[in-house]
Amino acid sequence: MDNSIKILESEFETHKSQLRSFLFRLTAHKEDTEDLLHDTYLKLTEKLHSFEGRSSLKTWIFAVATNLAKDYLRSKKRWSSNAMDLAKEESMRHPEIYISRFMQINQTSPQGAFEINEHINFCFTCIGKTLPIEQQIALLLKEIFDYKISELALIMDASEGVVKHLLFDGRKTMQHIFEKKCSLINKHGACHQCSELNGIFNPKQDFQERLLKLGLGNHARGKNSKQLFQLRTKIAKAVDPYESKGAELQFCHFDHLNEVVKMQIQPE
């Protein structure tokens, strides 16, 4: 085997888990994530001769994956900011299907736990999917995977100024949606999934005590929207979608969301 292929294989395996997490956060779809991961490796081997070393091999791997993911995302409807509310309404209309499915996973799967920190990560992904594609990608790479602006520019084939603009707009939009909808920090927030679902899956857990441990107790008084966004980012960064205690339950929630989004006509 050619030595360059061996090096690529080793580097790909080293970063495969992180790459899978990145792609899943973009797609919110487990099977499509695996397809993109496979396609990324094939594209890397096909284009290996064109790698000029302008970046690290890891950065180049993420650049190839990002390009494939952009094509994928352009073929799908962008999620509306009320996607989770629509999913809840659908669940309440057919509890014998959806609630029973969630409860079965919760009671039988070793990755069926409902944890508030994982659900905050879940919401971070959902709201991220309401952003324009370039903003969604830039935010994930910077906030969750700690890429530098200069690396983002290479991955996204854009100037550093454009990247900074994408990050500014993406953060602003996500902060606004969280502040408006999240019932954890706004008692009038429309999204009650964290508290309601926690009550279903963890009836004996002290919800407020759990929020205090995460820094979100008492509606996070004293924190502005920027600080709260940074806190959510920190919580989301600590969660691996595939290795978490509630991974299978989260996958099921995302499948449900994808079903609901397909039924809706989303504005461009």
Helices and strands as residue ranges (DSSP letters): H 3-27, H 30-47, G 48-50, H 57-74, H 83-93, H 98-108, H 116-128, H 133-139, I 140-144, H 149-156, H 160-181, H 193-201, H 207-214, G 217-220, H 225-237, H 247-263
